[in-house]
Amino acid sequence: MRQFHSLFTPAAALLLATGALLSSCENLIYVAAPVSTVGQAFSGDTLRSPIKGTIAGRANPYYMIGDVTVNDGDTLLIQAGVKILVIGKPKSTATFGQATNNPGFVVNGVLLSLGTKAAPVVMTINDNLKGDPAAVVSAATDPAFKGYWGGINADGASLLVLRWTDIGYIGGPYGANAPTGYAAGDPKYGVSMLAKKANARLVMEDCYLHGSVDDFMRLQSCKFSLMRNRFEKTGKAGGEGVNVKAGCLGDIAYNTFVGGATNGSKVASVAAAPVQANVNTYNNTYLNCGYRQTKAGRGGSINYEVQAAGLVYNNLIANCRFGLRMRSDDQPDLSKIKYNNQYYYGATSYQVAEFNAATAGSVTANQPNDTRGTAGTNDPKFQAADLTTAAGTTAAPSTTIQWTNFLKGGGSLRLQAGSPALGKGFTTFSPVNAVGDLRVGGLFTPTVTPPGSDAGAYQADGTGNQQ
């Protein structure tokens, strides 16, 4: 009996109990799925998920066949000259663009796309799917609005930087397992940062964004800077070039917006939001915007609403369906908004009527330093842009103006030497510069261009938009 009890010393009992506990937990450990997979340092021709490291510049393209995730804590650097062809599932080409086959980037860490003017980063689809990019065609058949792939979802990112990056033909629909905040069938945005992380930041400079089913960009609860970019063909039947929501601080400056379905840029906050949207919109050029969104009182150029704040100066608005709108039924914070020095041109009486007074649904007031006039006056004298496109009426826009949603080859929104828009800007204010402290060591520092003395995105001194 003593020998029997000697087997159950306290130490032995503890070992037995520990073994039983481990045994009881063994199945839980065995069946539990990992929270994430360790990102793979990139090599090869086809992007794999998850991914981290560097995609090196080279002459031959890389391929995206499925969603590519950058994990929390990881960084993906895309070097100048990289071309990424989004082709979807190689064995299911017929479904490319459908809910089950429109891959994109999902960024939960850091993505840096650092092209140059001479060697931009390009993210696109195969040429045979693009039709004739120079043809003026219906939005119903234009491949730019087909929605082939999923763009860049950076909702979980801490930092997204896009410099000299060309992104097009996006807006494929979410499937049945859409992430929180989206629903099955919703078109994916070209670039989104509905930020989940505190102090999330986005910088986009000198990029070309074209062809989206809905908004090309949607931002929420982040600090951002959008400088010197080109937006064309944004929104098939609705959608903004840039749609900014509550919690955002930043600047939209020196961009061009051509042929947006609704507005080129829109800023909205939320009543009693912890961080009020505060966005300066200055020195942008808007052409032919607002005509594919035909709901009454919708569509135009610049829109502020729902307690948004900011400064709006020096924008050049030509042949858009509406001018600057301070929405009346969901008003912005008029105590924290200042606006003046907009330069307006309309070829028709319908267009200038929407510039010359607060229109239906808007409480915008004419400002003393705005440039306005009758139909055909104050031609800004772009170097090469057609301002004679038949527009129809405000209530019934022509199909021609709806389809003229890009600059044709050789087109330029730069101002001629004798342009009356020269010297019309106001410069005695500062950018929000919400990303001014950002430094990506040895790779990137934001370039926030201050207000310019000329109306619009191009400046006579060579600053402003570089495209």
N, C-alpha and C positions, 0 to 999 in steps of 0.2 A: 504494500500500500504506500509506504514512504517512497519507494522507487517510482510508483505511478505518479504521485504528486510532484516528485522532483522534475518531471517533464514540463510542468506548468509553472515555471518560475515567472515572475512579473515580466521579465524581458521576453520570454517566449510567448506569453499571453499578448504582449504588445505586437510582436511580429505577426501572430495569428490574426489579431484584429486588423492590423494594417493590410495584411494579405487579403482578408475578406473585403475590406473597403476598396482596395484596388480592383479586386475581382468584380465588385458591384459596379464600379465606374468604367470598367474596361470597354463595355459595349458603347457607352456614350462617347468615349474618346475615339473609338474605332469608326463610328458611323458619322461623327461630326464632319461637315464639309468645311474646308478652309474659307476664311473670310475673303481672301484674295490670293491670286497667284503672283509669285514674284515676277516682276517685269523682266523681260528678256532684253539684254543688250542687243541692239539691232545689227543684223547682217543679212545679206541676200538681196533678192529682188522684190519679194512680196512682204508687205507689212504684216506682222503677227501681233497678236494680243495676248497679254498686256505687253507694252513696249516701253523701253527707256533708252537713253544713250543718244547717239547722233546718227541722223540720216545724212550721209555725205553728198555733197554736190557732185553731179556727173552728167554726162550727155544722155544716157539711156534713162527711160522712166522707171519708176517703182510702181507697184500695183497694190491696190486695196481691194480685197475680195470679201471682207467682213468687217464688223465693227472693230475698231482699234482703241484700246483703253490705255491711258497713262495713269498708273496707280497713284494714290495719295503718297506723297513723299518722294515720288520719282519725277524726273525731268526728261523731256524729249526735245532735242534740238534739231531743227530742220535747216540745213545750210543753204546758202544761196545757190541757185541753179537747179534745185531739186524739182522734178516734175512727178506728181503722183497721179496716175490714171486710176480712177475709180471704175472698176469693171463688175463688181458684184460676184456672185457665185459662178465660177467658170462653167459648171454643169447645169446652170439654170439661167441662161442668158435671156430667155423669154420673159422671166419674171423681174428683170432688172428695173428698179424704180417702184416696185410694189412693196407692200408692207413687210413682206418677208425677205426683201432683198434690196435694201438701200442703205448700205453701210456708211459709217461716218466715224469721226473721232469722238471719244468720250474722255474728257480730261478731268481727272480728280487730283492731279498734281500740278505740274508746270509744263506748258507747251510754248516753245520759242520757235517761231517761223521767221527766219532772218534773211530775207532776200535783199537784193540790191536793185537799183534802177537798171543796171546792165544785165543782171542775172536774177530775175525775180523767182520766187517759189511759185509753182503753178499746181493747183489742185482742180482737176477737171475730169471730163469723160472723154471717151474716144471720139475722134472727129466725125466718124460716120453717123453718129447720133445727133449731131448739132445742126443738120440741115445747112442752110445758107445763113450764117450769122449777120450778113449784110442786107438780108431781105426784110422788107416791111410787111409783116404778116399778122394775121389775127392771133390774139393771145390764146385762143382755143387750140390752135395748131402749132404755135411757136414752141420748138423744143426747149427754149429757155425756161418755159413754165411747166415742163413735164414733171420735174421733181425726181431726178434720177438718184440722188444720194442724200446723205444726212448731215452734211456740213460738220461743224464743230460744236459739240455740246460741252461747254465749260462750266456748267452749273456747279459742279463739285470742285472746281479748280481754285488754287490760291493765286495763280498768275497765268495770264494768256497774253502773249505778245505776237502780233502779226505786223511785219514790216515788209513792204514791197512784195505782197503776196496776192496772187490772182486766184479767186475762188468763184466758180460758176456752176450753174445747172443743178441747184440744190432744191430741197423741199419734199423729199420722199415722205410718205406717211408713217406715223407710228403704228405698230402692230398691237396685238391683244395685250402684250405685257409692257405697255407704255409706262415710263417712270412716273413717279408722283408729280402732279402738276400738269400732266399731259394726258390726252385721251386717245384711244385707238382711232386712227384716221386723221388726227391732227397733222398738218404738214410740219416737218422739222424746219427750224430756222437755220439760216446760213451760219450764223454765229450767235450762240446764246450764252449768257452768264446770269442766270437767275440764282444769284450766289447763295450757297449754303454755308460758306465759311466767312468769318469775320475778317475784314480788311482784304477781301478778294479784289484783285486789280486786273484791269484789261487795258492794253494799249494797242491801237491800230493806226499805223502810219503808212501813207503812200500806197495803199492797196487798191485793187480793182475788184469790185464786188458786183456780180451781174447774174440775173436769172434766178428768181426765187418764187415759190408758190405763194408764200405769205410774207411776213416780215423777213427782211434779210438779217437784221440784227435785233435782238431783244435783250435788254439789260435790266437787272434789278438788284438792289442792295450791294452795289459795288462802286469802287472808285475807277474812273475811266478817263481816257483821252482818245478822241477820234480826230485825227489831223490829216488833211490833204489827201483824202481818199476819193475814189470815183465810184458812184453807184448808178447802175443802169438796170432797167427791166426788173424792178423790185415789186413783187406782188402781181399775181395773175388777175384776180378780180377784186382784191383788197389786200391791205398790208402796207407797211411803212418801209422806207429804207432803213431807218433807225427808230426803234420804239423803246423809250426809256421809262422805267417805272420807279416806284417809290424806293427810297433808300439810296439813290444814286447821286454821286457828286462828280461833276466832270465838265468837259468842254467838247463841243461839236463845232469844228472850225476848218475853213479852207477846203471843204468837201464840195463835190459837184453831185447833184441828184438829177438824173434825166429819166423822165417817163415812169416815175413811181405811180403805182395804182392809186394810193391814197396820198399820204404826205411824204415828203422827203424825210423829214424828221418830226418826231412827236415826243413830248415830255409830259408825263403825268405822275402825280404823287398819290397819296392817300390821306384823307383827313386824320389828323392826330398820329401820323406815322412817326415811329421813333426817330427816323432820319428823314427829313423832308427832301424830296428830290430838288436839287439845286444845280441847274445846268445852264451854262452860257452857250448861246448859239450865235456865232458871229462869222462874217466873211465867208459865207457859203453861196453857191450859185445853184438855183433851182430852175429847171426848164421842163415844160410840158408835163408837170405833175398833177395828179388828181383825177384823171379822166376815166380810168377803168373802175373806180369806185363811184357808182352812180347813185348811192343813197343820198337823200336830200341833206344838205348841210355838211356833207362829208367829202373829204378829198381836197387837196390843195398843195401847200408848200411847207409851212411851219405851223405846228399846232401845240399850244400849251393848255393844260387843263388840270382839274382835280388837285388843287392846292400846290401845284408845281411853282417853283421859284427860279429866277435866273435873269440874265441880261441878254437882250436880243438886238444886235446891231449889225449894220453894214452888209446885210444879205441882199443879193441880187436875184430878183424873182421875175422870170420872163415867161409869158404865155402859160401860166399855171391856172388851174380852175378857181382857186382862191388864193388870197394873199395870207399874211400872218394872221392867225386866228387865236384869240383868247376865248375859249369856249364858254358860252353863256350858261348852259344848264348844269355844267360841272366846272365851275370857274377855277382858274389857277389862283394862287395867292397874289392878288394884284398889289398888295402892300409890299411885296418882295420881288416885283418884276419891274424892269425898266426896258423900254424899247424905243428905237428911233433909227434914223438913217437907213431905212430900207430903200432899195432902188427897184422901182416897178416898171415893167414894160409889158403892154398887152397889144396884140395886133388887132383885136376886135373890141367892139363896144361892150360885149358881154364880159370879156376878161377885165377890162379896166373898171367896169362897174363893181366888180368884186374886190378891187383894190382900193377904191376911193371912199369907202365908208365901212362901218361895221356891218357885216353881212348877217343874214339869218343864222342864228346859233352862235354869234360871236359878239363880244363886247370890245373888240379892238378899236382903239381911237386913232384917228389920223395924227401923226406927229409932225412938228414943224420942219424937221430936217429930212423927212421922207421925200423921195423923188417920185412924183406921180404926173399923169397927164392924160390926154385924150388918146383914142386908139391910134397907134402908129407913131406917137411921139416918144421922145427919149430913147430911141433905139440905142442899146448899149454898145453896138458895133463890135460884136464878137468877131474874132478873126475868121471863123468859118463855121457858122451854124445857121440853119434855115429857120427864120422867124415868120415864114409865110404859110405854114401848115394850116389848112382849114380846120377850125376847131369846133364848128357847130355852136350850140348855145350851152349855157351853164346847165340847164336841165337835160339837154339832149346832146351830149358831145358827139362829134363825128367819129366814125371808126378810124379815120385817118390819124387824128390826134391821139386816139387810144393806142394805135399801133406804132406811132412814131416815138419810140421809147428808148432810143439810144442815139449816140452820135455816129453818123455815117463815117466811112473811111475818110480820113483827112480832116474831120470835124475838130473844131477847137473852140473852147469857151474863154480863151485868152482875149483880152481887150486890145483893140487897135490903139495906135498912138493917139488918135484924136477922140477917143471914147468919152462921152459926157459922164460916164460912171467913175472916171478917174478923179481922185480927190474928194469923193463923196463920203468917205469913211470917218468914223469917230474913234479916236484911239486912247482917250483918257479913261481907261478902265483896265482891269487886269483879268487874265484867265483865272478860272477856279484853280487850275493846276493841282488837281487832287493826287497826281502821281509824281509830283515834283521831287519826292525823296527816293524814287525808285532807281536803283543801280543794279544791273546784272553784270557783275564784275567782268570787265574785259570784253563783253559781248554787246551790251545794249544800255543806252540811256535815252529816256524819252526826249523828243524835241517838240516842245510846246510853243507854237508860233504865236506871238502876241497880236493884238488887233492891228489891222492894216488900214492905210489911209485911202485905199480904193475900194469901191463896192465889189463884192463878190470874192471868188476863191483865188483869182489870179491878180498879182500885184505888179505894177510897172517896174518895181525895183528888183524883180526876180524872186521875191519871197512868195510864200503861199503855195498853192498846189503846184506840183512838179511834173504832172502828167500831161 
